[in-house]
Amino acid sequence: MNGQNVAATSPYGGTVSWTGRYFEDFTVGDVYRHPLGRTVTATDNAWLTLLTQNTAPLHFDTCYAAQTEFGRPLVNSTLTLALVTGQSVADVSQHVMANLGWDRVRLPNPLFEGDTVYSQSEVLATRPSESRPNVGIVTVRTVGFTGEGRIVITFERTLMVYRRGHGPRFAAVQPIWDRRSLAAAGLPVEDGEQS
């Protein structure tokens, strides 16, 4: 599969969807607009804040937050970091061996409950690993922004990415079309099909 669309062997199959970039697929200067947006809910904000034992009421107490200059709860900044990092995975780190770190994390504008977040990443640097021939080092700058275009986070992330043909492979499981499954899907059932 190795990042390619591969035809399935089932007569009712299709192609394998996008499987991410390998080290060789990164070019300095490329910008990847990550496809999924996410609207942050009050539940998201409260759960992550309480799960991580963050006691700042600005994230989960609307009466407290109403007294601040923002007038409403702010989204926990670690949720913003986790969400925007997660949005970038399909394009940047689907084949990660190790995340080496985040640098220059900045939160220039607040993120509020109800805002929808989008993101994109720019490749800043690539180099082969000196100690591990099966991976390369990639550095990206990722920007998270709202549906109105307001930037809520920027950061640089450095990671080890597998070279093509190295590292774990995705499962190559195919569906088995028995009579019952074919009939349930409204597909023709041929004589002699297993039941």
One Martini backbone bead per residue (centre of mass of N, CA, C, O) as a GRO file, in nm:
protein
  195
    1MET     BB    1   0.060   0.060  -0.025
    2ASN     BB    2   0.259   0.297   0.026
    3GLY     BB    3   0.063   0.565  -0.047
    4GLN     BB    4  -0.115   0.413  -0.238
    5ASN     BB    5  -0.349   0.329  -0.468
    6VAL     BB    6  -0.517   0.019  -0.422
    7ALA     BB    7  -0.654  -0.239  -0.552
    8ALA     BB    8  -0.891  -0.443  -0.487
    9THR     BB    9  -0.990  -0.792  -0.493
   10SER     BB   10  -1.269  -0.735  -0.480
   11PRO     BB   11  -1.548  -0.705  -0.682
   12TYR     BB   12  -1.666  -0.481  -0.448
   13GLY     BB   13  -1.442  -0.297  -0.444
   14GLY     BB   14  -1.172  -0.063  -0.437
   15THR     BB   15  -0.989   0.178  -0.290
   16VAL     BB   16  -0.741   0.299  -0.116
   17SER     BB   17  -0.702   0.536   0.077
   18TRP     BB   18  -0.539   0.766   0.214
   19THR     BB   19  -0.197   0.705   0.380
   20GLY     BB   20   0.011   0.913   0.349
   21ARG     BB   21   0.329   1.029   0.424
   22TYR     BB   22   0.651   1.000   0.340
   23PHE     BB   23   0.955   1.125   0.350
   24GLU     BB   24   0.975   1.154   0.026
   25ASP     BB   25   0.702   1.352   0.016
   26PHE     BB   26   0.871   1.587   0.121
   27THR     BB   27   0.869   1.951   0.062
   28VAL     BB   28   1.000   2.233   0.080
   29GLY     BB   29   0.709   2.460   0.094
   30ASP     BB   30   0.488   2.293   0.139
   31VAL     BB   31   0.122   2.302   0.152
   32TYR     BB   32  -0.124   2.173   0.386
   33ARG     BB   33  -0.465   2.136   0.368
   34HIS     BB   34  -0.667   2.037   0.601
   35PRO     BB   35  -0.984   1.884   0.563
   36LEU     BB   36  -1.071   1.916   0.869
   37GLY     BB   37  -1.313   2.034   1.068
   38ARG     BB   38  -1.387   2.177   1.413
   39THR     BB   39  -1.627   2.198   1.654
   40VAL     BB   40  -1.624   2.342   1.964
   41THR     BB   41  -1.735   2.236   2.267
   42ALA     BB   42  -1.819   2.250   2.593
   43THR     BB   43  -1.759   1.953   2.646
   44ASP     BB   44  -1.476   1.939   2.542
   45ASN     BB   45  -1.359   2.152   2.736
   46ALA     BB   46  -1.443   2.027   3.009
   47TRP     BB   47  -1.323   1.745   2.981
   48LEU     BB   48  -1.026   1.817   2.937
   49THR     BB   49  -0.989   1.992   3.183
   50LEU     BB   50  -1.071   1.772   3.396
   51LEU     BB   51  -0.890   1.536   3.300
   52THR     BB   52  -0.619   1.732   3.355
   53GLN     BB   53  -0.665   1.906   3.620
   54ASN     BB   54  -0.773   2.186   3.545
   55THR     BB   55  -0.855   2.472   3.766
   56ALA     BB   56  -0.946   2.677   3.553
   57PRO     BB   57  -1.254   2.844   3.533
   58LEU     BB   58  -1.236   2.964   3.236
   59HIS     BB   59  -1.323   2.662   3.110
   60PHE     BB   60  -1.605   2.575   3.318
   61ASP     BB   61  -1.712   2.875   3.426
   62THR     BB   62  -1.944   3.098   3.325
   63CYS     BB   63  -1.952   3.301   3.559
   64TYR     BB   64  -1.655   3.359   3.571
   65ALA     BB   65  -1.607   3.426   3.264
   66ALA     BB   66  -1.806   3.676   3.258
   67GLN     BB   67  -1.583   3.859   3.428
   68THR     BB   68  -1.422   3.881   3.186
   69GLU     BB   69  -1.311   4.018   2.889
   70PHE     BB   70  -1.461   3.777   2.727
   71GLY     BB   71  -1.748   3.662   2.870
   72ARG     BB   72  -1.626   3.368   2.828
   73PRO     BB   73  -1.515   3.076   2.761
   74LEU     BB   74  -1.214   2.923   2.719
   75VAL     BB   75  -1.021   2.732   2.542
   76ASN     BB   76  -0.814   2.503   2.601
   77SER     BB   77  -0.492   2.509   2.483
   78THR     BB   78  -0.446   2.194   2.473
   79LEU     BB   79  -0.682   2.144   2.282
   80THR     BB   80  -0.583   2.309   2.048
   81LEU     BB   81  -0.320   2.151   2.006
   82ALA     BB   82  -0.449   1.868   1.968
   83LEU     BB   83  -0.642   1.931   1.734
   84VAL     BB   84  -0.436   2.045   1.525
   85THR     BB   85  -0.257   1.803   1.525
   86GLY     BB   86  -0.473   1.598   1.438
   87GLN     BB   87  -0.542   1.733   1.162
   88SER     BB   88  -0.235   1.671   1.046
   89VAL     BB   89  -0.185   1.362   1.024
   90ALA     BB   90  -0.270   1.276   0.730
   91ASP     BB   91  -0.023   1.468   0.611
   92VAL     BB   92   0.229   1.430   0.831
   93SER     BB   93   0.187   1.160   1.068
   94GLN     BB   94   0.095   0.871   0.972
   95HIS     BB   95   0.429   0.779   0.959
   96VAL     BB   96   0.522   0.780   1.249
   97MET     BB   97   0.771   0.716   1.489
   98ALA     BB   98   0.834   1.017   1.616
   99ASN     BB   99   0.783   1.268   1.839
  100LEU     BB  100   1.004   1.545   1.916
  101GLY     BB  101   0.835   1.830   1.896
  102TRP     BB  102   0.744   2.149   2.018
  103ASP     BB  103   0.759   2.481   1.880
  104ARG     BB  104   0.653   2.792   1.897
  105VAL     BB  105   0.405   2.826   2.075
  106ARG     BB  106   0.109   3.007   1.972
  107LEU     BB  107  -0.168   3.239   2.103
  108PRO     BB  108  -0.299   3.514   1.948
  109ASN     BB  109  -0.596   3.393   1.990
  110PRO     BB  110  -0.889   3.310   2.093
  111LEU     BB  111  -1.083   3.025   2.185
  112PHE     BB  112  -1.420   2.925   2.140
  113GLU     BB  113  -1.701   2.810   2.200
  114GLY     BB  114  -1.819   2.725   1.864
  115ASP     BB  115  -1.574   2.712   1.716
  116THR     BB  116  -1.410   2.662   1.405
  117VAL     BB  117  -1.144   2.447   1.307
  118TYR     BB  118  -0.855   2.496   1.110
  119SER     BB  119  -0.575   2.372   0.893
  120GLN     BB  120  -0.212   2.410   0.833
  121SER     BB  121   0.096   2.303   0.659
  122GLU     BB  122   0.453   2.367   0.655
  123VAL     BB  123   0.747   2.287   0.509
  124LEU     BB  124   1.076   2.352   0.650
  125ALA     BB  125   1.216   2.054   0.692
  126THR     BB  126   1.464   1.808   0.572
  127ARG     BB  127   1.615   1.488   0.686
  128PRO     BB  128   1.815   1.254   0.742
  129SER     BB  129   1.890   1.019   0.951
  130GLU     BB  130   2.185   0.939   1.127
  131SER     BB  131   2.072   0.670   1.307
  132ARG     BB  132   1.813   0.610   1.098
  133PRO     BB  133   1.755   0.473   0.784
  134ASN     BB  134   1.418   0.444   0.808
  135VAL     BB  135   1.433   0.766   0.851
  136GLY     BB  136   1.311   1.101   0.885
  137ILE     BB  137   1.327   1.455   0.920
  138VAL     BB  138   1.050   1.670   1.012
  139THR     BB  139   0.945   2.016   0.960
  140VAL     BB  140   0.665   2.208   1.080
  141ARG     BB  141   0.411   2.455   1.019
  142THR     BB  142   0.126   2.521   1.217
  143VAL     BB  143  -0.213   2.638   1.151
  144GLY     BB  144  -0.481   2.773   1.341
  145PHE     BB  145  -0.829   2.840   1.241
  146THR     BB  146  -1.108   2.992   1.184
  147GLY     BB  147  -1.388   3.043   0.988
  148GLU     BB  148  -1.278   3.360   0.984
  149GLY     BB  149  -0.940   3.338   1.005
  150ARG     BB  150  -0.856   3.322   1.297
  151ILE     BB  151  -0.573   3.295   1.471
  152VAL     BB  152  -0.503   3.045   1.747
  153ILE     BB  153  -0.245   2.883   1.622
  154THR     BB  154   0.114   2.818   1.647
  155PHE     BB  155   0.358   2.573   1.519
  156GLU     BB  156   0.635   2.360   1.564
  157ARG     BB  157   0.718   2.035   1.418
  158THR     BB  158   0.904   1.742   1.508
  159LEU     BB  159   0.972   1.439   1.308
  160MET     BB  160   0.962   1.095   1.256
  161VAL     BB  161   0.968   0.941   0.929
  162TYR     BB  162   0.903   0.704   0.732
  163ARG     BB  163   1.012   0.525   0.489
  164ARG     BB  164   0.954   0.377   0.220
  165GLY     BB  165   0.913   0.034   0.320
  166HIS     BB  166   0.886   0.113   0.619
  167GLY     BB  167   0.746  -0.014   0.870
  168PRO     BB  168   0.437  -0.030   0.924
  169ARG     BB  169   0.136  -0.185   0.823
  170PHE     BB  170  -0.151  -0.206   0.692
  171ALA     BB  171  -0.415  -0.373   0.680
  172ALA     BB  172  -0.524  -0.647   0.433
  173VAL     BB  173  -0.825  -0.653   0.464
  174GLN     BB  174  -1.108  -0.831   0.334
  175PRO     BB  175  -1.405  -0.882   0.222
  176ILE     BB  176  -1.661  -1.135   0.268
  177TRP     BB  177  -1.886  -1.255   0.020
  178ASP     BB  178  -2.167  -1.372   0.111
  179ARG     BB  179  -2.491  -1.430   0.062
  180ARG     BB  180  -2.602  -1.249   0.286
  181SER     BB  181  -2.434  -0.993   0.216
  182LEU     BB  182  -2.526  -0.961  -0.075
  183ALA     BB  183  -2.828  -0.939  -0.015
  184ALA     BB  184  -2.814  -0.697   0.186
  185ALA     BB  185  -2.673  -0.511  -0.052
  186GLY     BB  186  -2.815  -0.585  -0.336
  187LEU     BB  187  -2.656  -0.816  -0.461
  188PRO     BB  188  -2.569  -1.058  -0.656
  189VAL     BB  189  -2.650  -1.406  -0.640
  190GLU     BB  190  -2.469  -1.678  -0.697
  191ASP     BB  191  -2.432  -1.977  -0.776
  192GLY     BB  192  -2.223  -2.127  -0.523
  193GLU     BB  193  -2.230  -1.959  -0.295
  194GLN     BB  194  -2.164  -1.905   0.005
  195SER     BB  195  -2.347  -1.936   0.338
   0.00000   0.00000   0.00000
